[in-house]
């Protein structure tokens, strides 16, 4: 049983809130051990801002949504680094060759912007699952959405890389990201 970053996305916004409520019940029934969970909205105003609509810290540490792991992840997505590295469809930066290479790099940030697209609302959960059937049943069968599980350690490494890059000037950040994240095949576990 390893820690995962679990992403659920749905065709209707209200289903993300329903999944949030139902996932709390799954945790309460001891069917998984969760750390944090948040409903995330990707604004549809062209600013590519990610907002945490609802947040729960299961650890008892009472971390605010912005101070927890999910908050840091969402902050990187919608911050200047996300825009600089072109993680959004529609491209907010020029069409130079290195920008194309950067866009081809697979990272958790690009994956999240693909799964929770502009105008969409999704759910992110940090948890250990002994059995993935309760969440699969909830997300796919009862709510008609998708569920994807990413290795927590991989996401944490991408988050640390991104935090380091935020401290660097624009060109250095783009070059360093391209070096650390060459185009790689997707190794994410995705259930549809």
C-alpha positions in Angstrom: 0.0 0.0 0.0 1.7 3.2 -1.2 0.6 6.8 -0.9 -1.1 8.1 -4.0 -2.3 11.4 -5.4 -5.7 10.5 -6.6 -7.4 12.8 -9.2 -11.1 12.5 -10.0 -12.7 14.5 -12.8 -16.3 14.6 -13.9 -18.5 16.1 -16.6 -20.6 18.1 -14.2 -19.3 20.3 -11.4 -21.7 19.1 -8.8 -20.3 15.6 -9.1 -17.0 16.7 -7.7 -18.7 18.0 -4.6 -20.7 14.8 -4.3 -17.5 12.8 -4.6 -15.9 14.9 -1.9 -18.9 14.1 0.4 -18.9 10.4 -0.5 -15.1 10.0 -0.2 -15.4 11.3 3.4 -17.7 8.4 4.2 -15.2 5.9 2.6 -12.5 7.3 4.9 -14.9 7.2 7.9 -15.6 3.5 7.2 -11.8 2.8 7.3 -11.7 1.7 3.7 -8.7 4.0 3.1 -6.4 6.2 5.0 -6.5 9.7 3.7 -4.4 12.8 4.5 -6.0 15.6 2.5 -8.7 16.2 0.0 -9.9 19.2 -2.0 -12.4 20.2 -4.6 -10.4 22.2 -7.2 -11.9 24.5 -9.8 -10.0 25.7 -12.9 -11.4 29.1 -13.8 -12.9 29.7 -17.2 -11.8 33.3 -17.5 -8.6 32.9 -19.5 -6.4 33.5 -16.4 -5.9 29.8 -15.8 -6.4 30.2 -12.1 -6.9 27.1 -9.9 -9.0 27.6 -6.8 -9.6 25.3 -3.9 -13.4 25.3 -3.4 -13.5 22.9 -0.4 -10.7 21.3 1.6 -10.4 18.7 4.3 -7.3 17.7 6.3 -7.8 14.2 7.7 -4.6 14.2 9.7 -5.8 16.4 12.5 -3.0 18.9 11.8 -5.7 21.5 10.7 -3.5 22.6 7.8 -5.1 25.4 5.9 -5.8 24.6 2.2 -3.0 26.8 1.1 -0.4 25.3 3.5 -0.9 21.7 2.7 0.5 19.6 -0.1 -2.6 20.1 -2.3 -2.4 23.8 -1.7 1.2 24.0 -2.8 0.4 21.9 -5.9 -2.5 24.2 -6.8 -0.4 27.3 -6.1 2.3 26.1 -8.6 -0.3 25.4 -11.3 -1.8 28.8 -11.3 1.3 30.8 -10.5 3.8 32.5 -12.8 5.7 29.2 -13.3 2.7 27.5 -14.7 2.2 30.2 -17.2 5.9 30.4 -18.0 6.2 26.8 -18.7 3.1 26.7 -20.9 1.1 24.1 -18.9 -2.1 25.4 -20.4 -3.7 24.6 -23.7 -3.9 27.7 -25.8 -0.4 28.7 -24.8 0.2 31.9 -23.0 3.8 32.1 -24.1 5.5 32.3 -27.6 5.9 29.5 -30.0 9.7 29.2 -29.8 11.4 25.8 -30.2 12.2 25.4 -26.5 8.6 26.2 -25.6 7.4 23.3 -27.8 9.9 21.0 -26.0 8.7 22.2 -22.6 5.1 21.5 -23.6 6.1 18.0 -24.6 7.5 17.2 -21.2 5.2 15.1 -19.0 4.8 16.4 -15.5 2.1 16.2 -12.8 1.2 19.8 -13.5 0.5 19.2 -17.2 -1.4 16.1 -16.3 -3.6 18.0 -13.8 -4.3 20.8 -16.3 -5.4 18.2 -18.8 -7.6 16.3 -16.4 -9.1 19.4 -14.7 -9.4 21.6 -17.8 -10.4 25.2 -18.0 -13.9 25.6 -16.6 -13.9 22.2 -14.9 -14.0 21.2 -11.3 -12.3 18.0 -10.0 -11.2 16.3 -6.8 -7.7 15.7 -5.5 -7.1 13.3 -2.7 -3.9 12.2 -0.9 -4.5 8.7 0.4 -3.3 5.1 0.9 -5.8 2.6 -0.4 -5.7 -1.1 0.6 -8.5 -1.7 -1.9 -9.2 0.7 -4.9 -12.7 -0.6 -5.5 -14.6 1.8 -3.2 -13.2 4.9 -5.0 -13.4 3.3 -8.4 -17.1 2.5 -7.7 -17.8 6.1 -6.6 -15.9 7.9 -9.3 -16.5 5.8 -12.4 -19.7 3.8 -11.8 -21.9 5.9 -9.6 -20.8 9.4 -10.8 -19.6 8.6 -14.4 -16.2 10.2 -14.0 -12.5 9.3 -14.4 -10.1 8.4 -11.6 -6.3 8.6 -11.9 -3.7 7.5 -9.4 -0.3 9.1 -9.3 2.6 8.0 -7.1 2.9 10.5 -4.3 6.8 10.4 -4.4 6.8 11.3 -8.1 4.3 14.2 -7.5 6.4 15.4 -4.5 9.6 15.4 -6.7 7.9 17.4 -9.4 6.6 19.8 -6.8 10.1 20.3 -5.3 11.5 20.9 -8.8 8.9 23.4 -9.5 9.4 25.3 -6.2 13.2 25.5 -7.0 12.4 26.8 -10.5 10.1 29.5 -9.2 13.2 31.1 -7.5 15.1 31.4 -10.9 14.8 33.9 -13.7 12.5 33.0 -16.6 14.9 31.6 -19.1 16.9 29.7 -16.6 13.7 28.1 -15.3 12.6 27.0 -18.7 16.0 25.5 -19.5 16.3 23.8 -16.2 12.8 22.3 -16.5 13.5 21.0 -20.0 16.7 19.3 -18.7 15.0 17.7 -15.7 11.9 16.7 -17.5 12.7 15.4 -20.9 9.9 14.1 -22.9 8.9 10.8 -21.2 6.0 8.4 -21.7 3.2 8.6 -19.3 3.5 6.2 -16.4 0.3 7.3 -14.7 -2.3 4.7 -13.8 -5.5 5.8 -15.3 -8.9 4.2 -15.0 -11.7 5.2 -17.4 
